[in-house]
Amino acid sequence: MFRINQRLCYISLLFLAVFTVSCKKETVAPQTPSMNYFPTEKGRYVDYEVDSVYHAENDNNNDDSVYSYHFFVRDVIDSSYSDLQGRINQIVLRYRRNDTLQNWALSNVWSQYLSSSSAYRTEDNVTYHKLSFPISETITWNVNDANTLSEEDAFYEYFHESDVINGNSFDSTLSVIQIDENNYVETIYGNEKYASGIGLIYKERKDLGKKNGIVVKGLDYKMRVVGYGRF
């Protein structure tokens, strides 16, 4: 009789443990794709086509010297390293070529850093605050909080939405408006779009000066994804 009671007690405890674990599994919240917008895996790459229009400042503000460029760049996540604060960073190699018939040539060596609250990228020794977590409609952040440039208060225009960039379809994307100022003397605009599992897929930047409301100097830069993958 004692052994039967022991077995019944054991079975009851086992059933209770299984029931408790099952309940816990059912209440675990699914992971959000927020971190996937900023990949860190070695070998991931994205190819872009770039259109750049430069309004030179050597024409007495007549806008007679305007130069247009079209070329391609490739960003590749390379090896990782630990910085002085013990954080894991990734080296980002940027390659460039003028057309698809040329071989890629290394043009820049940059770095990036991802944490549970933010994503940073250092380009030409200037560090930019690219993304902020958790992603929401109300969050804002200063793109230049890690450098000495003027403050730019970024926000998410949209997130976790499908989009088509340059003929490429993406299931989950977000758009960051970094700055949007347009007046009689200048147009300053920054927009970056990211796709989950891929990273940056679109970048637009305008830093333009005006005379009498007409653009006479500055840079208009646009970068659009043309391919991506992992080596």
Secondary structure, 3 states (H helix, E strand, C coil): CHHHHHHHHHHHHHHHHHHHHHHHHHHCCCCCCHHHHCCCCCCEEEEEEEEEEEECCCCCCCCCCEEEEEEEEEEEEEEEEECCCCCEEEEEEEEEECCCCCCCEEEEEEEEEECCCEEEEEECCEEEEEEECCCCCCCEEECCCCCCCCCCEEEEEEEEEEEEECCEEEEEEEEEEEEEEECCCEEEEEEEEEECCCEEEEEEEEEEEEECCEEEEEEEEEEEEEEEEEC
